[in-house]
């Protein structure tokens, strides 16, 4: 979308903090009314989220979810599997890796649903959303210092948790919207079969 009358033009940029994978900047910008303002923001390497879908022989649909303690908000959160991109990593390879490492599941079919920018006011973070099906359970490969529970729920349960405030993670709420529309047939996915393996 081109809206040149809304653009802010960078005048200077200063690195405030260089963390393990997050970098904080403070920029001076020229506003559309020619006034000067300061913008502080976090540069993020990008991430993926996976919506793993299981369908039983009877037709019951369940999704794979996680419970994980998130230190900044001091809460155990319900989330879809997700993780950040490694430098130069392909987004599908990242989705496959994160699903296997965090849940133990691998999938034979994948579909790229779209992307979200979860915190546009202060971060460059972009999360690519993938659906996965044809799941096979193996061993998890959690990172050092990573602790989480894996469980399944019905789409109805997940939507109820979003409604009553049990699920407040932005990417998972967005994923629930995607899931609802995909299952209803309103939003179509282009599935692809892959035999790609995730390195141990």
Secondary structure, DSSP 8 states (H G I E B T S, - for coil): ---GGG--EEEEEEEEEE-SS-EEEEEEEE-TTS-EEEEEEEE---EEEEEEEEE-TT--EEEEEEEEEEGGGTEEEEE--EEE--TT--HHHHHHHHHHHHHSEEEEEEEEEEEE-TTTTTB---EEEEEEEEEEE------TT--EEEEEE-HHHHHHHHHHTS---HHHHHHHHHHHHHHHTSS----EE-------
